[in-house]
Amino acid sequence: MTRTYERAEDSCPLVYQCRLPVSTSTVNHLADLLRRHLKAIRSRWRAPPPGRIAVIVLAVLRHDQRLADMAGGNNVSESTVRRWRDEVIVLLAAQAPRLDRALKKIAKRGGEVVLIDGTLIRTQRRTGRADRRNYSGKHRSHGLHFLALTDERGRLIWVSAARPGSTHDTTAARHDHILAHLRAAGLGALADLGFRGLDNDIRDPVIVTGYAATRTHKLTPGQKEANRVLAVGRAPVEHGFAHLKNWRILTKLRTDPARATHLLRALLVLTNLEVNR
């Protein structure tokens, strides 16, 4: 049997409209960013205006649209849409705040504590031994681990680099010198039990993690109450993760893990543009 990929004479590509739940200010910000970049690199004229390119890239990030589908609906090649996406991600990631500057900004506003937590962004399973590090036994899935800091209201202020899914929260925090940066900024942090052992200063702790029960030591009523109060104080950090994961491209990453850090930090900038507008 011979396969044919020719299109029937009476058929034509179908295009449908889809609502993009992104504010006009975000589109304008991204379009202005592209204009400045094209002017800086003295790029040649491009057929679509920067505003149109911004909408296409935002659709890819927000709805996780396939590049081939976006290319077919806009009469461009798939490689062109991929180039636009990568270009915009790098431009946005460059605007993401550094850890020390983000903490100093919180302290300058009069903040006293930040919220810290780690999460897993699921990825496609890849072949080879190198992918074994991406398997998280806790989540029973392949993915990339990253840390995030939010203020007391749950607004994202910093995102760490992406690491293999098997990375522990404490290991990632030590690698980023979270404790030293918090002490330098004069801030405290609320965290879950996954960060126990990160701060061993009993007299003046910077990172508060609550109490953990063991087989031989049950929690007292006072310790249970302290854990409950801590859980209430930490609740807004989950709101920050929820806003970030509204970008459906994070549902299951199909991009190169080496580029995941730029993607996460670009989405951090876009999330803050949407939430803080």
ABEGO torsion letter per residue (X at the ends): XBBBABBBAABBBBBBBBBBBBBAAAAAAAAAAAAAAAAAAGBBBBABBAAAAAAAAAAAAAAGBBAAAAAAAAGBBAAAAAAAAAAAAAAAAAABBBAAAAAAAAAAAGBABBBBBBBBBBBBBBBEAAAAAABBAAAGBBBBBBBBBBBAAGBBABBBBBBBAABBAAAAAAAAGAAAAAAAAGBBBBBBAAABGABABAABBABBAEBBBBAABBBBAAAAAAAAAAAAAAAAAAAAAAAAAABAAAABBABBAAAAAAAAAAAAAAAAAAAAX
